[in-house]
């Protein structure tokens, strides 16, 4: 199966791989609820059968490693080791290596990457449940408490001894570690795919000679790309405070905690790192969210083959010395289309939707989805999200999204210019997506005040076809609405409000 994720200017979450050799096919797979987020696999190989085998091997390796490293599963090897103290425990090679790398990154970043943040996470999680701000004096005591060795490793015996009685946390690099290990398992085969990209929740790594293109999400408008990059045999990770966090006493706080203060990190809303491994990119993206911007840049420049981009609260892009070698363009170019007369309406429509989880299915394939804006008489205005199959046997599924397919201008736009790309952004929950209509057409023109229709269309292989339609007044009063969901799309919520200004403006 060859699943490709399409979108226009508001490209939300998708995959692009540079053209493989003539003998290979580019084949993609999308899954939800993998390590608590989404998984995209994109590979180049001879046929669909081989691709399916590679997919199954990757999923099996992810599941195996999750059983070792998960801090959310009580029966994982890490969780069992977490319960010990001052007792040498023989651990698996994978857990030993992960603990070893966590120690190394703690040292390299001068404690900005800190597994002791597990104690701070515990404090803030309790505060969120009680809806009361944590005791600042207690946080200060916790900061002193974590400033010590957390475990001791013995390479000869392959044992790990936990030295503290409070929880430690390796989640800030575990996802990257899993990506690296799953990719190595596939690329180490006698006949591996010629190109492979694994993307888990916006953290990704590529293997193979053809370059891939990837976009960094704009933290002020996460459905829009900020920069488009191109690289090969590299990893990309993005950390930010705009997708997850702690909500306490009506305020939202970053999930990234500063081990120097115990408080949520507030240095920058988005940090992206390109590095040789996903483990390194993952760990450094967290550390650079804690360190001062200048210090992060200096560290990135000192490390071999490591570069970073930091988006400040003022919207400024601060990059390491060699970052620009990867930049293809800033933002996405747009295609022209038929649109209503130009006007100025400073309002936006925020669309949140959740893909329904099939019953008794922990990990599940994403259906084909289109989200777009039309005029009431059927004139296409803006494509927000479009996920479908490109070919072999994709075109038959284009027709399954029948409302979108019969809108000729949209179909012609996609055929004329296919905008496909990988988005690296802060990790979000599985199946939950957000897109925003800023009142503009696909061509970038302001849309006139008046009635418009939002459509959310979905079709699942061996499943059902569903369509949500909601008509609203553009330029009218602010509103919130929850259109009725269906068996494929549920949890839909709309917020129409004053246009959110970009940072620095």
Residue pairs with C-beta under 8 A, 6 or more apart in sequence:
1 27
1 29
1 48
1 51
1 52
1 389
2 25
2 26
2 27
2 28
2 48
2 389
2 390
2 391
2 392
2 394
3 27
3 28
3 29
3 30
3 366
3 387
3 388
3 389
3 394
4 14
4 15
4 26
4 28
4 388
4 389
4 390
4 394
4 420
5 13
5 14
5 15
5 28
5 30
5 40
5 386
5 387
5 420
6 14
6 386
6 387
6 388
6 414
6 418
6 419
6 420
7 14
7 383
7 384
7 385
7 386
7 387
7 419
8 334
8 335
8 382
8 383
8 384
8 386
8 413
8 419
8 442
9 224
9 332
9 334
9 382
9 440
9 442
9 444
10 223
10 224
10 382
10 383
10 384
10 385
10 435
10 436
10 437
11 215
11 223
11 224
11 225
11 332
11 419
11 421
11 423
12 223
12 384
12 385
12 423
12 433
12 434
12 435
13 38
13 40
13 202
13 423
13 425
13 433
14 40
14 387
14 420
14 421
14 422
14 423
15 28
15 30
15 40
15 42
15 197
15 199
15 420
15 421
15 422
16 42
16 212
16 213
16 214
16 420
16 421
16 422
17 26
17 42
17 43
17 44
17 195
17 197
17 210
17 212
18 195
18 210
18 211
18 212
18 213
19 26
19 210
20 26
20 44
20 194
20 195
20 210
21 44
21 194
23 46
24 44
24 45
24 46
24 193
24 194
24 195
25 44
25 45
25 46
25 47
25 48
25 51
25 392
26 42
26 43
26 44
27 42
27 43
27 44
27 45
27 48
27 51
28 40
28 41
28 42
28 43
29 39
29 40
29 41
29 42
29 51
29 55
29 365
30 38
30 39
30 40
30 41
30 365
30 366
30 387
31 38
31 39
31 41
31 59
31 363
31 364
31 365
31 366
32 38
32 39
32 355
32 357
32 363
32 364
32 365
32 366
32 430
32 431
33 357
33 362
33 363
33 364
33 430
33 431
34 59
34 62
34 200
34 363
34 430
35 62
35 66
35 175
35 178
35 200
35 201
36 72
36 201
36 427
36 429
36 430
37 200
37 201
37 202
37 427
37 428
37 429
37 430
38 200
38 201
38 366
38 428
38 430
38 431
39 62
39 198
39 199
39 200
40 197
40 198
40 199
40 200
40 204
40 422
41 54
41 55
41 58
41 196
41 197
41 198
41 199
42 195
42 196
42 197
42 199
42 212
42 422
43 51
43 54
43 193
43 195
43 196
43 197
44 193
44 194
44 195
44 196
44 208
44 210
45 51
45 54
45 193
45 194
48 392
50 193
51 193
54 186
54 193
54 196
57 185
57 186
58 182
58 185
58 186
58 198
59 363
61 181
61 182
61 185
61 186
62 178
62 182
62 200
65 94
65 177
65 178
65 181
65 182
66 73
66 76
66 178
67 73
67 75
67 76
67 77
68 76
68 77
68 78
68 92
68 94
68 95
69 76
69 77
69 78
69 94
69 95
69 98
69 170
69 174
69 177
69 178
70 76
70 78
70 79
70 174
71 78
71 79
71 82
71 169
71 170
71 171
71 174
73 79
77 91
77 92
77 95
78 95
78 170
81 89
81 91
81 95
81 160
81 162
82 162
82 167
82 168
84 162
85 162
85 163
85 164
85 165
86 161
86 162
86 163
87 161
87 162
88 154
88 157
88 159
88 160
88 161
89 159
89 160
89 161
89 162
90 157
90 158
90 159
91 99
91 158
91 159
91 160
93 158
94 177
94 181
95 160
96 153
96 155
96 158
96 160
97 177
98 170
98 173
98 174
98 177
99 151
99 153
99 160
99 170
100 153
101 173
101 177
101 279
101 283
102 113
102 115
102 170
102 173
102 283
103 151
103 153
105 113
105 173
105 280
105 283
105 284
105 287
106 113
106 114
106 115
108 299
108 303
109 283
109 284
109 287
109 291
109 299
111 147
111 259
111 260
112 259
112 260
112 286
112 287
112 288
112 290
112 291
113 172
113 173
113 283
113 284
113 286
113 287
113 290
114 146
114 259
115 150
115 168
115 169
115 170
115 172
116 145
116 146
116 147
116 150
116 164
116 166
116 168
116 169
116 259
117 146
117 169
117 172
117 257
117 259
118 166
118 167
118 168
118 169
119 142
119 145
119 146
119 166
119 167
120 139
120 142
120 143
120 146
120 257
120 259
120 262
121 167
121 169
121 257
122 166
122 167
123 134
123 138
123 139
123 142
123 262
124 134
124 246
124 248
124 253
124 257
124 264
125 246
126 134
127 133
127 134
127 246
127 248
128 246
128 247
128 248
131 248
131 249
132 248
132 249
133 248
133 249
134 248
134 262
136 262
139 261
139 262
139 263
140 262
142 262
143 259
143 260
143 261
143 262
145 166
146 164
146 166
146 259
148 163
148 164
149 163
150 162
150 163
150 164
150 168
151 160
151 161
151 162
151 163
151 164
151 168
152 160
152 161
152 163
153 159
153 160
153 161
154 160
154 161
162 168
172 282
172 283
172 286
173 279
173 282
173 283
173 286
175 200
175 201
175 203
175 278
175 282
175 427
176 203
176 205
176 235
176 237
176 277
176 278
176 279
176 280
176 281
176 282
176 283
177 278
177 279
177 282
178 200
179 198
179 200
179 203
179 204
179 205
179 235
179 278
179 279
180 205
180 235
180 277
180 278
180 279
182 198
183 196
183 198
183 205
183 207
186 192
186 193
186 196
186 207
187 193
187 196
187 207
187 208
192 207
193 208
194 208
194 209
194 210
195 206
195 207
195 208
195 209
195 210
195 212
196 206
196 207
196 208
197 204
197 205
197 206
197 207
197 212
197 422
198 204
198 205
199 422
201 427
201 428
202 217
202 237
202 238
202 423
202 424
202 425
202 426
202 427
202 428
203 235
203 236
203 237
203 238
203 278
203 281
203 282
203 424
203 427
204 214
204 235
204 236
204 237
204 278
204 422
204 424
205 234
205 235
205 236
205 277
205 278
205 281
206 212
206 231
206 232
206 233
206 234
206 235
207 233
208 232
208 233
209 232
209 233
210 232
211 230
211 231
211 232
212 230
212 231
212 232
212 422
213 228
213 229
213 230
213 328
213 421
213 422
214 228
214 229
214 230
214 231
214 236
214 421
214 422
214 423
214 424
215 225
215 226
215 227
215 228
215 229
215 332
215 421
215 422
215 423
215 424
216 225
216 226
216 227
216 229
216 238
216 270
216 272
216 309
216 423
216 424
216 425
217 223
217 224
217 225
217 226
217 238
217 240
217 270
217 423
217 424
217 425
217 426
218 224
218 225
218 226
218 311
219 226
219 240
219 241
219 242
219 269
219 270
219 311
219 425
219 426
219 503
220 242
220 269
220 315
220 500
220 502
220 503
221 436
221 438
221 500
221 502
222 242
222 243
222 425
222 426
222 434
223 384
223 385
223 434
223 435
223 436
224 331
224 332
225 331
225 332
225 421
225 423
226 270
226 311
226 317
226 330
226 331
227 309
227 317
227 327
227 329
227 330
227 331
228 327
228 328
228 329
228 330
228 331
228 332
228 421
229 236
229 274
229 326
229 327
229 328
230 326
230 328
231 274
231 326
233 276
234 274
234 275
234 276
234 305
235 274
235 275
235 276
235 277
235 278
235 279
235 280
235 281
235 282
236 272
236 273
236 274
236 281
236 424
237 272
237 273
237 275
237 278
237 281
237 282
237 284
237 285
237 424
238 270
238 271
238 272
238 273
238 285
238 424
238 425
238 426
239 256
239 270
239 271
239 285
239 286
239 288
239 289
239 426
240 269
240 270
240 271
240 289
240 425
240 426
241 253
241 254
241 255
241 256
241 264
241 265
241 266
241 269
241 289
241 426
242 269
242 270
242 426
243 425
243 426
243 427
243 428
244 255
244 426
244 427
244 428
244 429
245 252
245 253
245 254
245 255
245 264
246 252
246 253
246 254
246 255
246 264
247 253
253 264
254 264
254 265
254 266
254 289
255 264
256 264
256 265
256 286
256 289
256 290
257 263
257 264
257 265
258 264
258 265
258 290
259 290
260 290
265 289
265 290
267 288
267 289
267 290
267 291
267 292
267 293
267 310
268 288
268 289
268 293
268 310
268 311
268 312
268 313
269 311
269 312
269 313
269 503
270 310
270 311
270 425
270 426
271 285
271 288
271 289
271 296
271 308
271 309
271 310
271 311
272 285
272 308
272 309
272 310
272 424
273 280
273 281
273 284
273 285
273 288
273 300
273 306
273 307
273 308
274 281
274 306
274 307
274 308
274 323
274 326
275 281
275 284
275 303
275 305
275 306
275 307
276 304
276 305
276 306
280 306
284 299
284 300
284 303
284 306
284 308
285 308
287 296
287 299
288 296
288 299
288 300
288 308
288 310
291 299
293 310
293 312
293 318
296 308
296 310
297 308
297 310
297 318
297 319
297 320
297 321
300 306
300 307
300 308
300 320
301 320
301 321
301 322
306 320
307 319
307 320
307 321
307 322
307 323
307 325
307 326
308 319
308 320
308 323
309 317
309 318
309 319
309 320
309 323
310 317
310 318
310 319
311 317
311 318
311 503
312 318
312 503
313 503
314 503
314 504
315 502
315 503
315 504
315 505
316 504
332 419
334 442
334 443
334 444
335 413
335 416
335 417
335 442
335 443
336 442
336 443
337 380
337 409
337 410
337 413
337 441
337 442
337 443
338 379
338 380
338 409
339 379
339 381
339 441
339 442
339 443
339 445
339 447
340 375
340 379
340 381
340 441
340 447
340 448
340 450
341 448
342 445
342 446
342 447
342 448
343 446
343 447
343 448
343 449
343 475
344 446
345 439
345 446
345 447
345 448
345 449
345 474
345 475
346 439
346 498
346 499
347 439
347 474
347 475
347 478
347 496
347 497
347 498
347 499
348 436
348 437
348 438
348 439
348 496
348 497
348 498
348 499
348 500
349 373
349 436
349 437
349 439
349 454
349 472
349 474
349 494
349 495
349 496
350 434
350 436
350 494
350 495
350 496
350 497
351 371
351 384
351 434
351 435
351 436
351 437
351 454
351 456
351 492
351 494
352 432
352 433
352 434
352 491
352 492
352 493
352 494
352 495
353 371
353 432
353 433
353 456
353 489
353 491
353 492
353 493
354 431
354 432
354 433
354 489
354 490
354 491
354 492
355 366
355 367
355 369
355 431
355 433
355 458
355 488
355 489
356 431
356 485
356 486
356 487
356 488
356 489
356 490
357 364
357 431
358 364
358 463
365 460
365 461
366 387
367 387
367 458
367 459
367 460
367 461
367 463
367 488
368 387
368 388
368 389
368 397
368 400
368 401
368 458
368 459
368 460
369 385
369 386
369 387
369 401
369 456
369 457
369 458
369 489
370 383
370 385
370 386
370 387
370 388
370 401
370 403
370 404
370 455
370 456
370 457
370 458
371 383
371 384
371 385
371 386
371 435
371 454
371 455
371 456
371 457
372 380
372 381
372 382
372 383
372 384
372 385
372 386
372 404
372 407
372 410
372 454
372 455
373 380
373 381
373 382
373 384
373 437
373 452
373 453
373 454
373 455
374 380
374 381
374 407
374 452
374 453
374 455
375 381
375 450
375 451
375 452
375 453
376 451
376 452
376 453
376 471
378 407
379 409
380 407
380 409
380 410
380 442
381 441
381 442
381 447
381 452
382 437
382 440
382 441
382 442
382 447
383 410
383 413
383 442
384 435
384 436
384 437
385 433
385 435
386 404
386 414
388 394
388 397
388 398
388 401
389 395
389 397
389 398
390 418
397 459
397 461
398 405
398 411
399 405
400 459
400 465
401 457
401 458
401 459
402 457
402 465
403 455
403 457
403 467
404 410
404 411
404 455
404 457
405 411
413 442
432 491
437 454
438 499
439 446
439 447
439 474
439 499
440 446
440 447
441 447
447 474
448 474
448 475
449 473
449 474
449 475
449 476
450 473
450 474
450 475
451 471
451 472
451 473
451 474
452 471
452 472
452 473
452 474
453 469
453 470
453 471
453 472
454 468
454 469
454 470
454 471
454 472
454 494
455 467
455 468
455 469
456 467
456 468
456 483
456 489
456 492
457 466
457 467
457 468
458 465
458 466
458 467
458 486
458 488
458 489
459 465
459 466
459 488
460 488
463 487
463 488
464 486
464 487
464 488
466 486
466 487
466 488
466 489
468 483
468 484
468 485
468 486
468 489
468 492
469 483
470 481
470 483
470 494
472 479
472 481
472 494
472 496
476 496
478 496
478 497
478 498
479 494
479 495
479 496
480 493
480 494
480 495
480 496
481 493
481 494
481 496
482 492
482 493
482 494
483 492
483 494
484 492
485 491
485 492
